[in-house]
Amino acid sequence: MPELPAQEIPADGVERRAIAQSLDLKLADGEIALAAKRLGITRPLGILSELELGAAAERETTGGWGVGPAFTLPIPIFSQGQPAVATAAAQLRQAEQKLLRTGR
C-alpha cells in the first residue's frame, strides 16, 4: 500500500478531479463521438449504401474480349437508406445511455 500523503487533500474540487480522471467516462465520451461521426457519415451516404462497383467482361462478335467498368446504382423507391441511418442513430442513443449509466 502506498504511504498516506503528508498533508490532507483539500475537499473542494475532489469530485471534479475524479470525473476528469475517470477512464469509464472518457471511454463513454469516445464512444459517443464515434457514434456521432458514424451517424454523420451514414446520413448522406444512406441512399448509396447499395451502390456496387466492379469490372465487366464481355465476349465480342470478333472473338475478342471487351473489358470495362461496371456499376449498379439502385433506384431509391422503397429504401432511401433509412435502415442504415436508424442503426447509426440507435448506436448513438446507446452510447449516450451508457454514459448516463456511468454516473455523469
Backbone torsions as a table, in degrees:
resi	resn	phi	psi	omega
1	MET	NA	139.9	177.3
2	PRO	-71.9	155.9	178.4
3	GLU	-69.1	150.7	175.9
4	LEU	-70.5	147.1	178.7
5	PRO	-65.5	150.2	-177.5
6	ALA	-66.9	-36.1	179.6
7	GLN	-110.4	154.0	179.3
8	GLU	-71.0	138.3	179.2
9	ILE	-76.8	130.9	-179.7
10	PRO	-64.2	138.3	-175.8
11	ALA	-76.4	-26.5	-178.4
12	ASP	-73.3	129.0	179.3
13	GLY	89.3	2.9	-178.1
14	VAL	-65.5	-45.8	-178.9
15	GLU	-63.5	-42.3	179.5
16	ARG	-60.8	-44.3	178.9
17	ARG	-66.2	-39.6	179.6
18	ALA	-63.6	-42.1	179.3
19	ILE	-66.8	-41.8	-179.2
20	ALA	-64.5	-29.2	-177.4
21	GLN	-99.1	2.8	-177.9
22	SER	-73.3	120.2	179.1
23	LEU	-70.2	-35.3	178.8
24	ASP	-61.2	-43.5	-179.5
25	LEU	-69.1	-37.4	177.3
26	LYS	-64.7	-40.4	178.2
27	LEU	-64.4	-44.3	179.0
28	ALA	-64.3	-39.7	176.0
29	ASP	-61.6	-41.4	178.4
30	GLY	-64.3	-38.5	178.3
31	GLU	-65.8	-38.0	177.5
32	ILE	-65.1	-44.1	179.7
33	ALA	-62.2	-41.8	179.4
34	LEU	-65.8	-44.1	179.7
35	ALA	-65.1	-37.9	178.2
36	ALA	-66.0	-40.4	178.1
37	LYS	-65.0	-41.9	179.1
38	ARG	-61.9	-41.9	178.6
39	LEU	-65.4	-40.3	178.5
40	GLY	-63.6	-31.2	178.1
41	ILE	-81.6	-35.9	-175.5
42	THR	-69.7	-38.0	-176.8
43	ARG	-56.3	-54.8	-178.2
44	PRO	-71.2	-24.1	-177.8
45	LEU	-97.7	5.2	-176.7
46	GLY	-58.3	-42.8	-179.6
47	ILE	-67.6	-32.9	-176.8
48	LEU	-87.5	11.9	-177.4
49	SER	-65.4	-22.2	-179.5
50	GLU	-98.7	6.8	-179.2
51	LEU	-64.6	134.2	178.9
52	GLU	-124.9	132.1	177.3
53	LEU	-121.3	147.0	179.6
54	GLY	-175.9	-159.2	178.4
55	ALA	-125.3	150.5	179.0
56	ALA	-129.1	142.8	177.4
57	ALA	-125.7	139.5	-177.1
58	GLU	-141.9	134.9	178.5
59	ARG	-80.0	129.6	-178.1
60	GLU	-93.4	165.3	-177.2
61	THR	-67.3	-20.9	179.2
62	THR	-81.5	-2.6	178.5
63	GLY	99.9	-11.5	179.0
64	GLY	-90.9	-177.9	-179.8
65	TRP	-115.4	141.2	173.5
66	GLY	-110.2	125.0	-178.7
67	VAL	-120.7	139.1	-179.8
68	GLY	-162.9	179.3	-179.3
69	PRO	-75.4	155.2	176.7
70	ALA	-140.1	142.4	175.0
71	PHE	-149.3	152.8	177.6
72	THR	-124.6	122.9	178.9
73	LEU	-117.1	114.2	-177.2
74	PRO	-71.2	150.9	174.1
75	ILE	-91.7	116.1	-173.7
76	PRO	-78.7	71.9	178.6
77	ILE	-82.7	-52.2	-176.1
78	PHE	-100.0	-39.0	-178.2
79	SER	-115.6	119.7	178.4
80	GLN	-113.6	33.3	178.0
81	GLY	87.0	8.6	-177.8
82	GLN	-60.7	-39.2	179.8
83	PRO	-60.9	-42.9	-179.4
84	ALA	-65.9	-41.5	179.7
85	VAL	-67.5	-41.5	179.5
86	ALA	-64.1	-38.8	177.9
87	THR	-63.8	-45.6	179.8
88	ALA	-64.7	-39.2	178.5
89	ALA	-66.5	-38.7	178.1
90	ALA	-65.6	-38.9	177.6
91	GLN	-65.1	-36.9	176.5
92	LEU	-64.7	-44.6	178.0
93	ARG	-62.2	-39.7	177.8
94	GLN	-62.3	-42.1	179.4
95	ALA	-65.0	-39.2	178.1
96	GLU	-65.8	-40.2	178.8
97	GLN	-67.0	-36.2	177.1
98	LYS	-62.6	-41.2	177.8
99	LEU	-63.1	-41.8	178.8
100	LEU	-64.1	-37.0	179.9
101	ARG	-68.6	-27.9	-178.5
102	THR	-76.1	-9.7	171.0
103	GLY	110.7	20.0	179.4
104	ARG	-87.9	NA	NA
